[in-house]
Amino acid sequence: MINGLAILGSTGSIGTQALEVCRNLDIRIVSLTAKSNAKVMEEQIRLFKPEVAALYDEEAAESLKLAVKDTSTKVLKGLDGVIEAVTHKDADTVLTSVVGIAGLIPTIAAIEAGKDIALSNKETLVTAGSIVMDLVKKKGVKLIPVDSEHSAIFQCLAANRHEDVSRIILTASGGPFRGYSRAKLENVTVEQALKHPNWSMGKKITIDSATLMNKGLEIIEAMWLFDVPASQIEVVVHPESIVHSMVAFRDGSIMAQLGAPDMRIPIQLSLTWPHRAENPFNRIDFQQLSRLTFEKPDTETFEALKLAYRAAEIGGTLPCAMNAANEVAVELFLKGKIKFLQITELVKRVMEAHNVNTRPVLNDIIDTDRASRELARTIFDGGF
């Protein structure tokens, strides 16, 4: 069992659900970090009494410091403060649940400090998979996936040999626009895109689910987590979100992991593995399930999957460039500045312009992220 937990991104969707899991399991919270939500962070400090809390936004951190001056929690600010929080001596595990590349540097710092990682920030592996996984091996720490799909694969592989795997099958809900044509997608709204049929998630990942970019990022994440090439990773659309993913073996057997679409279940498993604990969370009632369906994804309409496979196959800095462009594009869409189909188009243009570095070090990843964001904004500013 975990002796002390640090949560990177405690005020977001995964972070708040993780705290619910921790309260149910009586896991000690050592430190909490977030971007700028001082109000929710104050509530969490008063409820969980962490040793340390940190906000990236320095102004918000100062506000938080005043708000909780009657508590014993030490409030830190900026990236240095976040790193201090996730490397706290009393935390043996860090749950990384921030969105985007913002999780990369603190996660690397936590691994360097010998912390086990419960990973819900897929961009860490998408952008710097080789660097992170090499460091995990060097430091001898555990890295356990939190995402429902990768948790499913992790469980299916637990009692099997890697050499027996023939392919990994990632399931996708299809998002709110499953079955839509490109013509029908032309004028979909932000509000429509944020209405995921099964999962309750943050805005960024919900839009990624709608474009299928989320599944593309998960392909690259799975490559690094399970040491399987992209050519052996298949995506199937499964609208019910009951089968979270599957592993096919060379003897023709397929193992699947099923569960209710409730993120608290894989979050809990990442914190208790190899043990399982009782909980009050949602359960499947098979008598209420009329069917489980599977479909081939429409990669002509939803091109993000094709872009992700290309990035995975070429490797180097291209996945980082793709991710950076996507983060910019999703932000522009959420602000109503571009249309839904332009998200993928902007990503494609940045990828086409990118000069791939096939053997990047960390500074190359950081430079690629910055340059790709700048290029995406330049393309938008040019009348995209």
C-alpha positions in Angstrom: 0.0 0.0 0.0 1.1 3.6 -0.7 2.6 5.4 2.3 2.2 8.9 0.9 0.8 10.2 -2.4 1.5 13.4 -4.4 -1.0 14.4 -7.0 0.1 16.4 -10.0 -3.1 18.1 -11.2 -5.4 17.6 -8.2 -8.2 20.1 -9.2 -9.0 18.5 -12.6 -11.3 15.7 -13.4 -8.8 12.8 -12.7 -7.3 14.6 -9.7 -10.6 15.1 -7.9 -11.7 11.5 -8.6 -8.3 10.3 -7.3 -8.9 12.2 -4.1 -12.3 10.5 -3.8 -10.5 7.1 -4.2 -7.9 8.1 -1.6 -10.5 9.1 0.9 -12.2 5.7 0.4 -8.9 3.8 0.9 -7.5 6.2 3.6 -4.4 7.0 1.6 -2.3 9.8 3.0 -2.0 12.9 0.8 1.4 14.4 1.0 1.2 17.1 -1.7 -1.2 18.6 -4.2 -0.5 20.6 -7.3 -2.6 22.4 -9.9 -2.3 25.2 -12.5 -4.3 28.0 -11.0 -7.5 26.9 -9.3 -6.9 28.4 -5.9 -10.6 28.0 -4.8 -10.7 24.2 -5.3 -7.2 23.8 -4.0 -8.2 25.6 -0.8 -11.1 23.2 -0.3 -8.7 20.2 -0.9 -6.2 21.5 1.6 -8.8 21.9 4.3 -10.1 18.4 3.6 -6.9 16.4 3.0 -4.4 18.5 5.0 -1.4 17.9 2.7 2.1 18.9 3.8 2.6 20.9 0.6 0.4 22.5 -2.1 1.7 24.2 -5.2 0.2 26.2 -8.1 1.9 26.9 -11.4 0.3 30.4 -11.5 2.3 32.5 -9.1 -0.5 35.1 -8.6 -3.0 32.3 -7.8 -0.4 30.8 -5.4 -0.1 34.0 -3.5 -3.9 34.2 -3.2 -4.0 30.6 -1.9 -1.2 31.3 0.6 -3.3 34.0 2.2 -6.5 31.9 2.1 -4.9 28.9 4.0 -2.5 30.8 6.3 -4.5 29.3 9.2 -3.5 25.7 8.1 -0.1 23.9 8.4 0.1 23.4 4.6 3.1 25.0 2.9 2.1 26.8 -0.3 4.6 26.9 -3.2 4.5 28.5 -6.6 5.7 28.1 -10.2 7.3 25.1 -11.8 10.0 25.0 -9.1 7.3 24.8 -6.5 5.4 22.0 -8.4 8.7 20.0 -8.7 9.3 20.4 -4.9 5.8 19.2 -4.2 6.0 16.0 -6.4 9.5 15.1 -5.1 8.6 15.5 -1.4 10.4 13.0 0.8 7.2 11.6 2.3 5.6 10.8 -1.1 6.5 7.4 -2.5 4.0 7.6 -5.4 3.0 10.4 -7.7 -0.2 10.4 -9.6 0.2 12.5 -12.7 -3.1 13.8 -13.9 -2.4 17.2 -15.5 -3.4 17.7 -19.2 -0.8 18.2 -21.9 2.9 18.5 -22.0 2.8 20.5 -18.7 3.2 17.1 -16.9 6.5 16.2 -18.6 9.1 18.0 -16.5 7.5 17.4 -13.1 7.0 13.7 -14.0 10.7 13.3 -15.0 11.7 15.1 -11.7 9.5 12.6 -9.7 11.1 9.6 -11.5 14.6 11.1 -10.9 13.7 11.3 -7.2 12.8 7.6 -7.2 9.0 8.0 -7.0 6.6 5.4 -8.5 4.3 6.8 -11.1 0.6 6.4 -11.6 0.3 7.8 -15.1 -2.8 9.6 -16.4 -0.9 12.2 -18.4 -0.5 10.4 -21.7 1.4 13.4 -23.3 4.4 12.5 -21.1 5.0 9.4 -23.2 3.6 10.8 -26.4 6.2 13.6 -26.4 9.2 11.9 -24.7 8.5 8.2 -24.5 12.0 7.0 -25.0 13.5 9.4 -22.5 10.9 8.6 -19.8 10.9 4.8 -20.2 14.7 4.7 -20.2 14.7 6.7 -16.9 12.0 4.5 -15.4 14.3 1.5 -16.0 17.4 3.3 -14.8 15.7 4.3 -11.5 13.9 1.0 -11.0 10.6 2.7 -10.3 7.1 1.4 -11.2 5.0 3.1 -13.8 1.4 2.0 -13.8 -1.1 3.3 -16.3 -4.3 5.0 -15.1 -6.2 5.6 -18.4 -8.9 2.9 -18.6 -7.6 1.5 -21.9 -4.0 1.1 -20.8 -5.1 -0.1 -17.4 -7.1 -2.8 -19.3 -4.1 -3.8 -21.4 -1.8 -3.8 -18.3 -4.2 -6.2 -16.5 -4.5 -8.5 -19.6 -0.7 -8.7 -19.9 -0.1 -9.3 -16.2 -0.2 -13.1 -16.3 1.1 -13.5 -19.9 4.4 -13.4 -21.7 5.3 -10.4 -23.9 6.5 -12.7 -26.8 3.0 -14.3 -27.0 1.3 -11.0 -27.8 0.2 -10.7 -31.5 -1.7 -7.4 -31.2 -3.2 -4.9 -28.8 -6.7 -3.7 -29.4 -7.6 -0.3 -28.1 -11.3 0.4 -27.8 -12.8 3.9 -28.5 -16.3 5.1 -27.7 -16.4 7.0 -31.0 -17.2 10.2 -29.1 -20.3 12.4 -29.6 -20.0 12.4 -33.5 -19.7 8.7 -34.2 -21.3 8.1 -37.6 -21.2 11.8 -38.7 -20.0 12.7 -42.2 -17.5 15.4 -42.9 -20.4 17.6 -44.2 -22.3 17.1 -40.9 -19.2 17.9 -38.9 -18.7 21.2 -40.7 -20.7 23.3 -38.3 -20.8 21.3 -35.0 -20.5 23.5 -31.9 -18.2 23.4 -28.9 -21.2 22.5 -26.8 -22.0 19.5 -29.0 -18.4 18.4 -28.9 -18.3 18.5 -25.1 -21.2 16.1 -24.7 -19.4 12.8 -24.5 -21.9 9.9 -24.5 -20.3 7.8 -21.7 -17.4 9.5 -19.8 -17.2 12.6 -17.6 -13.8 14.2 -18.4 -12.1 17.6 -18.7 -12.7 19.8 -21.8 -9.4 19.1 -23.6 -9.7 15.3 -23.4 -13.4 15.4 -24.3 -12.6 17.4 -27.5 -9.7 14.9 -28.3 -12.2 12.1 -27.9 -14.5 13.8 -30.4 -11.8 14.1 -33.0 -10.3 10.7 -32.1 -7.0 12.3 -31.4 -7.3 11.0 -27.9 -7.2 7.5 -29.3 -4.2 8.5 -31.5 -2.3 9.7 -28.5 -3.2 6.4 -26.7 -1.6 4.4 -29.6 1.7 6.2 -29.0 1.4 5.8 -25.2 0.7 2.1 -25.6 3.8 1.7 -27.8 6.0 2.9 -25.0 4.1 1.3 -22.1 4.0 -2.2 -23.6 7.0 -2.2 -26.0 4.8 -2.9 -29.0 5.1 -1.2 -32.5 2.2 0.8 -33.8 1.7 -1.8 -36.5 0.5 -4.2 -33.8 -1.9 -1.8 -32.2 -5.4 -1.8 -33.6 -8.3 0.6 -32.8 -11.9 -0.5 -32.7 -15.0 1.6 -31.9 -17.0 0.2 -29.1 -19.9 2.7 -28.3 -20.9 1.1 -25.0 -17.4 1.7 -23.3 -17.7 -1.5 -21.4 -14.8 -3.4 -22.9 -11.9 -1.1 -22.1 -9.3 -2.8 -24.3 -8.1 -6.2 -25.4 -4.9 -8.2 -26.0 -4.8 -10.8 -28.8 -2.2 -13.6 -28.4 -0.5 -15.8 -31.0 -2.6 -18.9 -30.2 -5.8 -17.1 -31.2 -6.9 -16.2 -27.7 -8.1 -12.7 -26.8 -8.2 -11.3 -23.3 -10.5 -8.3 -22.5 -11.0 -6.2 -19.4 -14.5 -5.1 -18.8 -15.9 -2.6 -16.3 -18.3 0.3 -15.9 -17.2 3.5 -17.5 -16.0 5.0 -14.2 -12.5 6.4 -14.0 -12.3 5.8 -10.3 -11.9 2.1 -10.9 -8.6 2.3 -12.9 -7.4 5.1 -10.7 -7.8 2.9 -7.6 -6.1 -0.1 -9.3 -3.1 2.1 -10.1 -2.7 2.9 -6.4 -3.3 -0.6 -5.0 -1.7 -2.9 -7.6 -1.1 -5.8 -7.4 -3.9 -5.8 -4.9 -7.6 -5.0 -5.4 -9.7 -3.2 -2.9 -13.4 -3.0 -2.2 -15.1 0.2 -3.3 -18.6 1.7 -3.7 -18.1 2.6 -7.4 -20.3 1.6 -10.4 -20.7 -2.0 -11.4 -21.9 -3.6 -14.7 -25.3 -5.3 -14.6 -25.1 -7.7 -17.5 -28.8 -8.3 -17.4 -29.3 -4.6 -18.4 -26.8 -4.8 -21.3 -28.6 -5.6 -24.5 -25.5 -5.9 -26.6 -21.8 -5.1 -27.0 -20.9 -3.7 -30.5 -17.6 -3.1 -32.3 -17.0 -1.1 -35.4 -14.1 -0.1 -37.7 -13.1 3.6 -37.1 -13.8 6.0 -39.9 -10.3 7.4 -40.5 -11.3 9.3 -43.6 -13.7 11.5 -41.7 -11.7 11.5 -38.5 -8.2 11.9 -39.8 -6.5 12.3 -36.4 -6.0 8.6 -36.2 -4.1 8.5 -39.4 -1.9 11.4 -38.3 -1.1 9.6 -35.0 -0.2 6.4 -36.7 2.2 8.4 -39.0 3.7 10.1 -36.0 4.1 6.8 -34.2 5.8 5.2 -37.2 8.2 8.1 -37.9 8.9 8.8 -34.2 11.5 11.2 -33.0 10.1 14.6 -32.4 7.1 14.2 -34.7 4.7 13.0 -32.0 5.7 16.0 -29.9 5.0 18.4 -32.8 1.7 16.7 -33.3 0.7 17.0 -29.7 1.8 20.7 -29.4 -0.2 21.6 -32.5 -3.2 19.7 -31.2 -3.1 21.5 -27.9 -3.1 24.8 -29.6 -5.9 23.8 -32.1 -8.2 22.5 -29.3 -7.7 25.7 -27.3 -8.6 27.7 -30.4 -11.7 25.6 -31.0 -12.8 25.9 -27.4 -12.6 29.7 -27.7 -14.7 29.6 -30.9 -11.9 30.8 -33.2 -11.7 27.8 -35.5 -14.2 25.1 -36.6 -14.2 21.5 -35.5 -12.7 20.1 -38.7 -9.9 22.7 -38.6 -8.5 21.1 -35.5 -7.1 18.2 -37.4 -6.2 20.4 -40.4 -4.1 22.6 -38.3 -2.3 19.6 -36.7 -1.7 18.2 -40.2 -0.1 21.4 -41.5 2.3 21.6 -38.5 3.3 18.0 -38.9 4.0 18.5 -42.6 6.2 21.4 -41.9 8.1 19.8 -39.0 11.8 18.8 -39.5 12.0 15.5 -37.5 14.9 14.9 -35.1 15.1 11.1 -34.9 17.1 10.9 -31.6 15.9 13.8 -29.4 17.1 14.6 -25.9 14.9 16.4 -23.4 15.9 19.9 -24.6 15.0 18.9 -28.2 11.5 17.9 -27.0 11.1 21.2 -25.2 12.3 23.2 -28.3 10.0 21.1 -30.6 7.0 21.8 -28.3 7.7 25.6 -28.3 8.4 25.8 -32.0 5.3 23.7 -33.0 3.0 25.9 -30.9 4.5 29.0 -32.4 4.0 27.6 -35.9 0.4 26.6 -35.2 -0.4 30.1 -34.0 1.4 31.6 -37.0 -0.7 29.5 -39.4 -3.9 30.5 -37.6 -2.9 34.2 -37.6 -2.2 34.0 -41.3 -5.9 33.5 -42.0 -6.2 29.8 -41.6 
